[in-house]
Amino acid sequence: MKLFPDADPNGWRIKRYQYSDSEVKLLEAELGFELYPEDKLPEFFIASDAQGNFLGVAIFIDPRTKPKILDGGILTLEVGIGVNAEGKINRIKVYDYRGNVALAQDAFLNQLRGRELDSNFKMGTGGLVAVGGEPEESQLVGNAAREALLLMKVALGRRDG
């Protein structure tokens, strides 16, 4: 609901998808890393409003390619990405993050709103500013946004971006 506040609480559907071997190869080549097993079987959350109108799709991604340790524990980074009907980032939320809280605040996250698959997601360029002291984590959030758009394009046929 945080990704699509206008969604009907009872209007969510879950669409599960299994990427083919060729789709996995395409995704991994495009992303530049191997997909985790769970990323090969994503769950997409389809949002509709009270009238049944399609609002968009949400997905939750852990964008880490290697674990990060903080205070003796593994630091999690769960990113929720909502993509609207036009194939653009609607909202991003960061959950359960124990690092710099600015990474989970709208001042940082809103700079990714409205971006689409062919947009720039590299921190420090194109108006994207990393959270102070968190350049790697900031880039991971940007990477998650791009990954979400790509996963949706391949799985849901959003060939227009």
GROMACS elastic network, one bead per residue, 0.5 to 0.9 nm:
[ bonds ]
;  ai    aj funct       b0    kb
    1     4     6  0.50817   500
    1     5     6  0.50108   500
    1     6     6  0.77717   500
    1     7     6  0.67142   500
    1     8     6  0.85654   500
    1     9     6  0.72766   500
    1    47     6  0.87957   500
    2     5     6  0.54981   500
    2    91     6  0.81397   500
    2    92     6  0.86766   500
    2    93     6  0.75527   500
    3     7     6  0.89653   500
    3    58     6  0.70996   500
    3    80     6  0.73291   500
    3    81     6  0.69154   500
    3    82     6  0.53225   500
    3    83     6  0.86499   500
    3    90     6  0.72990   500
    3    91     6  0.53652   500
    3    92     6  0.65941   500
    3    93     6  0.71096   500
    4     7     6  0.54928   500
    4    47     6  0.70657   500
    4    48     6  0.88288   500
    4    55     6  0.75656   500
    4    56     6  0.78462   500
    4    57     6  0.88053   500
    4    58     6  0.83206   500
    4    82     6  0.69889   500
    4    84     6  0.88790   500
    4    90     6  0.78668   500
    4    91     6  0.75781   500
    5     8     6  0.83633   500
    6     9     6  0.88590   500
    6    47     6  0.88788   500
    6    48     6  0.82126   500
    6    49     6  0.61587   500
    6    50     6  0.83656   500
    6    55     6  0.82394   500
    7    10     6  0.83350   500
    7    11     6  0.67868   500
    7    12     6  0.76995   500
    7    47     6  0.57876   500
    7    48     6  0.52918   500
    7    50     6  0.68717   500
    7    54     6  0.89344   500
    7    55     6  0.71817   500
    8    12     6  0.71704   500
    8    47     6  0.75851   500
    8    48     6  0.61418   500
    8    51     6  0.83892   500
    8    52     6  0.82421   500
    9    12     6  0.66474   500
    9    47     6  0.88094   500
    9    48     6  0.87830   500
    9    49     6  0.84281   500
    9    50     6  0.84203   500
   10    13     6  0.86635   500
   10    48     6  0.88043   500
   10    50     6  0.83408   500
   11    46     6  0.82133   500
   11    47     6  0.63607   500
   11    48     6  0.53107   500
   11    49     6  0.65905   500
   11    50     6  0.69684   500
   11    52     6  0.70969   500
   12    45     6  0.64780   500
   12    46     6  0.55115   500
   12    48     6  0.63613   500
   12    49     6  0.88973   500
   13    44     6  0.82367   500
   13    45     6  0.57676   500
   13    46     6  0.50431   500
   13    47     6  0.68972   500
   13    48     6  0.85051   500
   14    43     6  0.64362   500
   14    44     6  0.56777   500
   14    46     6  0.60941   500
   15    42     6  0.83545   500
   15    43     6  0.57294   500
   15    44     6  0.50863   500
   15    45     6  0.63882   500
   15    46     6  0.71989   500
   16    41     6  0.67881   500
   16    42     6  0.58973   500
   16    44     6  0.62549   500
   16    45     6  0.87988   500
   17    40     6  0.79638   500
   17    41     6  0.54985   500
   17    42     6  0.57259   500
   17    43     6  0.66300   500
   17    44     6  0.80058   500
   17   155     6  0.65746   500
   17   156     6  0.86580   500
   18    39     6  0.89755   500
   18    40     6  0.59646   500
   18    42     6  0.70035   500
   18   155     6  0.80632   500
   19    22     6  0.79128   500
   19    23     6  0.56007   500
   19    24     6  0.60138   500
   19    39     6  0.89147   500
   19    40     6  0.56103   500
   19    41     6  0.66469   500
   19    42     6  0.85576   500
   19   154     6  0.83556   500
   19   155     6  0.71699   500
   20    23     6  0.50736   500
   20    24     6  0.61911   500
   20    25     6  0.86705   500
   20    40     6  0.84429   500
   21    24     6  0.50776   500
   21    25     6  0.62799   500
   21    26     6  0.86884   500
   22    25     6  0.50935   500
   22    26     6  0.62282   500
   22    27     6  0.86454   500
   23    26     6  0.50169   500
   23    27     6  0.60837   500
   23    28     6  0.85090   500
   23   154     6  0.73074   500
   23   155     6  0.87732   500
   24    27     6  0.50887   500
   24    28     6  0.59920   500
   24    29     6  0.84420   500
   24    34     6  0.85444   500
   24    35     6  0.75400   500
   24    40     6  0.70537   500
   25    28     6  0.51822   500
   25    29     6  0.60380   500
   25    30     6  0.85081   500
   25    34     6  0.86887   500
   26    29     6  0.52089   500
   26    30     6  0.61405   500
   26    31     6  0.85595   500
   27    30     6  0.51079   500
   27    31     6  0.59411   500
   27    32     6  0.82107   500
   27    33     6  0.86590   500
   27    34     6  0.85345   500
   27    35     6  0.79976   500
   27   147     6  0.86788   500
   27   150     6  0.74188   500
   27   151     6  0.74798   500
   27   154     6  0.81880   500
   28    31     6  0.50972   500
   28    32     6  0.55566   500
   28    33     6  0.53642   500
   28    34     6  0.53833   500
   28    35     6  0.64145   500
   29    32     6  0.52569   500
   29    33     6  0.71739   500
   29    34     6  0.84288   500
   30    33     6  0.83400   500
   30   150     6  0.84989   500
   31    34     6  0.81241   500
   31    35     6  0.87924   500
   31   143     6  0.85320   500
   31   146     6  0.85540   500
   31   147     6  0.70003   500
   31   150     6  0.85511   500
   33    65     6  0.74911   500
   34    65     6  0.82400   500
   35    38     6  0.79435   500
   35    39     6  0.57783   500
   35    40     6  0.66130   500
   35    65     6  0.87426   500
   36    39     6  0.51906   500
   36    40     6  0.68240   500
   36    65     6  0.85764   500
   37    40     6  0.53690   500
   37    41     6  0.71769   500
   38    41     6  0.53419   500
   38    42     6  0.64489   500
   39    42     6  0.52695   500
   39    43     6  0.87428   500
   39    61     6  0.80644   500
   39   151     6  0.87684   500
   42    59     6  0.79319   500
   42    60     6  0.87936   500
   42   151     6  0.83438   500
   42   155     6  0.89151   500
   43    58     6  0.87871   500
   43    59     6  0.67344   500
   43    60     6  0.82337   500
   44    57     6  0.63648   500
   44    58     6  0.58501   500
   44    59     6  0.52569   500
   44    60     6  0.82854   500
   44   152     6  0.81225   500
   45    56     6  0.84477   500
   45    57     6  0.54955   500
   45    59     6  0.63008   500
   45    82     6  0.89927   500
   46    54     6  0.76745   500
   46    55     6  0.78020   500
   46    56     6  0.61025   500
   46    58     6  0.65350   500
   47    52     6  0.89052   500
   47    53     6  0.84692   500
   47    54     6  0.61719   500
   47    55     6  0.53806   500
   47    56     6  0.53899   500
   47    57     6  0.59330   500
   47    58     6  0.75564   500
   48    51     6  0.76370   500
   48    52     6  0.52545   500
   48    53     6  0.51579   500
   48    55     6  0.51235   500
   48    56     6  0.72692   500
   49    52     6  0.52361   500
   49    53     6  0.53970   500
   49    54     6  0.67859   500
   49    55     6  0.66829   500
   50    53     6  0.74348   500
   52    55     6  0.88997   500
   54    57     6  0.87061   500
   54    84     6  0.87003   500
   54    85     6  0.70292   500
   55    83     6  0.85196   500
   55    84     6  0.59004   500
   55    85     6  0.58526   500
   56    82     6  0.67822   500
   56    83     6  0.54242   500
   56    86     6  0.82960   500
   56    87     6  0.81581   500
   56    90     6  0.82402   500
   57    81     6  0.82261   500
   57    82     6  0.56490   500
   57    83     6  0.52771   500
   57    84     6  0.65142   500
   57    85     6  0.78289   500
   57   152     6  0.82528   500
   58    80     6  0.68634   500
   58    81     6  0.54687   500
   58    83     6  0.62249   500
   58    84     6  0.87449   500
   58   148     6  0.84677   500
   59    79     6  0.82942   500
   59    80     6  0.57960   500
   59    81     6  0.55296   500
   59    82     6  0.67101   500
   59    83     6  0.86043   500
   59   148     6  0.67275   500
   59   152     6  0.87560   500
   60    78     6  0.66569   500
   60    79     6  0.55304   500
   60    81     6  0.63176   500
   60    82     6  0.89136   500
   60   144     6  0.87429   500
   60   148     6  0.81608   500
   61    64     6  0.89286   500
   61    77     6  0.82802   500
   61    78     6  0.57898   500
   61    79     6  0.52199   500
   61    80     6  0.64395   500
   61    81     6  0.79096   500
   61   144     6  0.63058   500
   61   145     6  0.87301   500
   61   147     6  0.83488   500
   61   148     6  0.75272   500
   62    65     6  0.86186   500
   62    76     6  0.76523   500
   62    77     6  0.56679   500
   62    79     6  0.61705   500
   62    80     6  0.89311   500
   62   140     6  0.87482   500
   62   141     6  0.89518   500
   62   144     6  0.73332   500
   63    77     6  0.71665   500
   63    78     6  0.75770   500
   63    79     6  0.76279   500
   63   140     6  0.57342   500
   63   141     6  0.70517   500
   63   143     6  0.67433   500
   63   144     6  0.53156   500
   63   147     6  0.82853   500
   64    67     6  0.66070   500
   64    68     6  0.82727   500
   64    76     6  0.85342   500
   64    77     6  0.74117   500
   64   137     6  0.88547   500
   64   140     6  0.68098   500
   64   144     6  0.88913   500
   67    74     6  0.65119   500
   67    75     6  0.72918   500
   67    76     6  0.82700   500
   68    73     6  0.83183   500
   68    74     6  0.57109   500
   68    75     6  0.54875   500
   68    76     6  0.78788   500
   69    72     6  0.59944   500
   69    73     6  0.53653   500
   69    75     6  0.55329   500
   70    73     6  0.54255   500
   70    74     6  0.62591   500
   70    75     6  0.58594   500
   70    98     6  0.84937   500
   70    99     6  0.82878   500
   71    74     6  0.83306   500
   71    75     6  0.88094   500
   75    96     6  0.89292   500
   75    97     6  0.72187   500
   75    98     6  0.69483   500
   75    99     6  0.79941   500
   76    95     6  0.85475   500
   76    96     6  0.67488   500
   76    97     6  0.60830   500
   76    98     6  0.77453   500
   77    94     6  0.70172   500
   77    95     6  0.68149   500
   77    96     6  0.67899   500
   77    97     6  0.56205   500
   77    98     6  0.85847   500
   77   137     6  0.83068   500
   77   140     6  0.86217   500
   77   141     6  0.84446   500
   78    93     6  0.84412   500
   78    94     6  0.58191   500
   78    95     6  0.52501   500
   78    96     6  0.67772   500
   78    97     6  0.74134   500
   78   141     6  0.89891   500
   79    92     6  0.69874   500
   79    93     6  0.58319   500
   79    95     6  0.62767   500
   79   141     6  0.68341   500
   79   144     6  0.68515   500
   79   145     6  0.82862   500
   80    91     6  0.81670   500
   80    92     6  0.55896   500
   80    93     6  0.50805   500
   80    94     6  0.62494   500
   80    95     6  0.76032   500
   80   144     6  0.85649   500
   80   145     6  0.86068   500
   81    89     6  0.71236   500
   81    90     6  0.76309   500
   81    91     6  0.60915   500
   81    93     6  0.66688   500
   81    94     6  0.88641   500
   81   144     6  0.78449   500
   81   145     6  0.63262   500
   81   148     6  0.67914   500
   81   149     6  0.88114   500
   82    88     6  0.84823   500
   82    89     6  0.59926   500
   82    90     6  0.52301   500
   82    91     6  0.51883   500
   82    92     6  0.62667   500
   82    93     6  0.87020   500
   82   145     6  0.88807   500
   82   148     6  0.85830   500
   83    86     6  0.78513   500
   83    87     6  0.57832   500
   83    88     6  0.53402   500
   83    90     6  0.50456   500
   83    91     6  0.72271   500
   83    92     6  0.89724   500
   83   114     6  0.88890   500
   83   116     6  0.88235   500
   83   148     6  0.82525   500
   83   149     6  0.74033   500
   83   152     6  0.88223   500
   84    87     6  0.54640   500
   84    88     6  0.55434   500
   84    89     6  0.63481   500
   84    90     6  0.54541   500
   84    91     6  0.87707   500
   84   114     6  0.89533   500
   85    88     6  0.74552   500
   86    89     6  0.88846   500
   86   116     6  0.88129   500
   86   160     6  0.84352   500
   86   161     6  0.79525   500
   87    90     6  0.87435   500
   87   114     6  0.88088   500
   87   115     6  0.86035   500
   87   116     6  0.62481   500
   87   117     6  0.79179   500
   87   149     6  0.74061   500
   87   152     6  0.88363   500
   87   153     6  0.85256   500
   87   158     6  0.72191   500
   87   160     6  0.74309   500
   87   161     6  0.54512   500
   88   113     6  0.74013   500
   88   114     6  0.50791   500
   88   115     6  0.53578   500
   88   117     6  0.77237   500
   88   149     6  0.79649   500
   88   161     6  0.77191   500
   89    92     6  0.75327   500
   89   112     6  0.68560   500
   89   115     6  0.54564   500
   89   116     6  0.64013   500
   89   145     6  0.74602   500
   89   149     6  0.80095   500
   90   112     6  0.86379   500
   90   113     6  0.55964   500
   90   114     6  0.62717   500
   90   115     6  0.85040   500
   91   109     6  0.77678   500
   91   110     6  0.71998   500
   91   112     6  0.80077   500
   91   113     6  0.60279   500
   91   114     6  0.85384   500
   92   104     6  0.88627   500
   92   106     6  0.84303   500
   92   109     6  0.60700   500
   92   110     6  0.74768   500
   92   112     6  0.77768   500
   92   113     6  0.76453   500
   92   141     6  0.87373   500
   92   145     6  0.78019   500
   93   104     6  0.64942   500
   93   105     6  0.80074   500
   93   106     6  0.82456   500
   93   109     6  0.72372   500
   94    97     6  0.67902   500
   94   103     6  0.74652   500
   94   105     6  0.81166   500
   94   109     6  0.85630   500
   94   141     6  0.81806   500
   95   104     6  0.73581   500
   97   100     6  0.80099   500
   97   101     6  0.74224   500
   97   103     6  0.81970   500
   97   104     6  0.74305   500
   98   101     6  0.71863   500
   99   102     6  0.86136   500
   99   103     6  0.78557   500
   99   134     6  0.83208   500
   99   137     6  0.89155   500
  100   103     6  0.60045   500
  100   104     6  0.81129   500
  100   131     6  0.80673   500
  100   132     6  0.85034   500
  100   133     6  0.80072   500
  100   134     6  0.72653   500
  101   104     6  0.55553   500
  101   105     6  0.68208   500
  102   105     6  0.50998   500
  102   106     6  0.82174   500
  102   107     6  0.76661   500
  102   108     6  0.68497   500
  102   131     6  0.65304   500
  102   132     6  0.84608   500
  103   106     6  0.84088   500
  103   107     6  0.86370   500
  103   108     6  0.62580   500
  103   109     6  0.73459   500
  103   130     6  0.85049   500
  103   131     6  0.61510   500
  103   134     6  0.78338   500
  103   137     6  0.77642   500
  103   138     6  0.67296   500
  103   141     6  0.85001   500
  104   107     6  0.86707   500
  104   108     6  0.73475   500
  104   109     6  0.69635   500
  105   108     6  0.58799   500
  105   109     6  0.62544   500
  105   110     6  0.84359   500
  106   110     6  0.52478   500
  106   111     6  0.82715   500
  107   110     6  0.59079   500
  107   111     6  0.73342   500
  108   111     6  0.60279   500
  108   112     6  0.80955   500
  108   128     6  0.86371   500
  108   129     6  0.75341   500
  108   130     6  0.75051   500
  108   131     6  0.69116   500
  108   138     6  0.85377   500
  109   112     6  0.58775   500
  109   113     6  0.74195   500
  109   141     6  0.83674   500
  109   142     6  0.89244   500
  110   113     6  0.51578   500
  110   114     6  0.87201   500
  111   114     6  0.83283   500
  111   115     6  0.86579   500
  111   127     6  0.78235   500
  111   128     6  0.64741   500
  111   129     6  0.81364   500
  112   115     6  0.58358   500
  112   121     6  0.77824   500
  112   128     6  0.77594   500
  112   142     6  0.73640   500
  112   145     6  0.77801   500
  113   116     6  0.87809   500
  115   118     6  0.80075   500
  115   119     6  0.56009   500
  115   120     6  0.77722   500
  115   121     6  0.83422   500
  115   145     6  0.87532   500
  115   146     6  0.88156   500
  116   119     6  0.52727   500
  116   120     6  0.85036   500
  116   145     6  0.89514   500
  116   146     6  0.78131   500
  116   149     6  0.70951   500
  116   161     6  0.62697   500
  117   120     6  0.82896   500
  117   145     6  0.88333   500
  117   146     6  0.62157   500
  117   147     6  0.87118   500
  117   149     6  0.57592   500
  117   150     6  0.66982   500
  117   153     6  0.86806   500
  117   161     6  0.54287   500
  118   146     6  0.87855   500
  118   161     6  0.73683   500
  119   146     6  0.85034   500
  120   123     6  0.86083   500
  120   125     6  0.76924   500
  120   126     6  0.65111   500
  120   128     6  0.85315   500
  120   146     6  0.88131   500
  121   125     6  0.80985   500
  121   126     6  0.81061   500
  121   128     6  0.74540   500
  121   139     6  0.78143   500
  121   142     6  0.52873   500
  121   143     6  0.67024   500
  121   145     6  0.79012   500
  121   146     6  0.68501   500
  122   125     6  0.59040   500
  122   126     6  0.76701   500
  122   128     6  0.70063   500
  122   139     6  0.66382   500
  122   142     6  0.68756   500
  122   143     6  0.80125   500
  123   126     6  0.78975   500
  123   127     6  0.80135   500
  123   129     6  0.56576   500
  123   130     6  0.56922   500
  123   135     6  0.76705   500
  123   138     6  0.71555   500
  123   139     6  0.57898   500
  123   142     6  0.74063   500
  124   127     6  0.69355   500
  124   128     6  0.54180   500
  124   129     6  0.53277   500
  124   130     6  0.66530   500
  125   128     6  0.56184   500
  125   129     6  0.75912   500
  126   129     6  0.87601   500
  129   132     6  0.87050   500
  129   135     6  0.88904   500
  129   138     6  0.83603   500
  130   133     6  0.82705   500
  130   134     6  0.67464   500
  130   135     6  0.53942   500
  130   136     6  0.84076   500
  130   137     6  0.83853   500
  130   138     6  0.52467   500
  130   139     6  0.71884   500
  131   134     6  0.52728   500
  131   135     6  0.63327   500
  131   137     6  0.82677   500
  131   138     6  0.61206   500
  132   135     6  0.69488   500
  133   136     6  0.87185   500
  134   137     6  0.53191   500
  134   138     6  0.58990   500
  134   139     6  0.85443   500
  135   138     6  0.51113   500
  135   139     6  0.61885   500
  135   140     6  0.86569   500
  136   139     6  0.52069   500
  136   140     6  0.62676   500
  136   141     6  0.89146   500
  137   141     6  0.64802   500
  137   142     6  0.88278   500
  138   141     6  0.53030   500
  138   142     6  0.65475   500
  138   143     6  0.87205   500
  139   143     6  0.60207   500
  139   144     6  0.85466   500
  140   144     6  0.60920   500
  140   145     6  0.86732   500
  141   144     6  0.50225   500
  141   145     6  0.63979   500
  141   146     6  0.88347   500
  142   145     6  0.51866   500
  142   146     6  0.64569   500
  142   147     6  0.86280   500
  143   146     6  0.51730   500
  143   147     6  0.59977   500
  143   148     6  0.85401   500
  144   148     6  0.60114   500
  144   149     6  0.86429   500
  145   148     6  0.52022   500
  145   149     6  0.64631   500
  145   150     6  0.87982   500
  146   149     6  0.52330   500
  146   150     6  0.62848   500
  146   151     6  0.86593   500
  147   150     6  0.50802   500
  147   151     6  0.59951   500
  147   152     6  0.84690   500
  148   151     6  0.51541   500
  148   152     6  0.60974   500
  148   153     6  0.85188   500
  149   152     6  0.52109   500
  149   153     6  0.61048   500
  149   154     6  0.87677   500
  149   158     6  0.89010   500
  149   161     6  0.73792   500
  150   153     6  0.50311   500
  150   154     6  0.62934   500
  150   155     6  0.85136   500
  150   161     6  0.81299   500
  151   154     6  0.54092   500
  151   155     6  0.59836   500
  151   156     6  0.80980   500
  152   155     6  0.51285   500
  152   156     6  0.52951   500
  152   157     6  0.72212   500
  152   158     6  0.66801   500
  152   161     6  0.89359   500
  153   156     6  0.55987   500
  153   157     6  0.51937   500
  153   159     6  0.57279   500
  153   160     6  0.79830   500
  153   161     6  0.64867   500
  154   157     6  0.56140   500
  154   158     6  0.70649   500
  154   159     6  0.76518   500
  155   158     6  0.79906   500
  156   159     6  0.85084   500
  157   160     6  0.84464   500
  158   161     6  0.58407   500
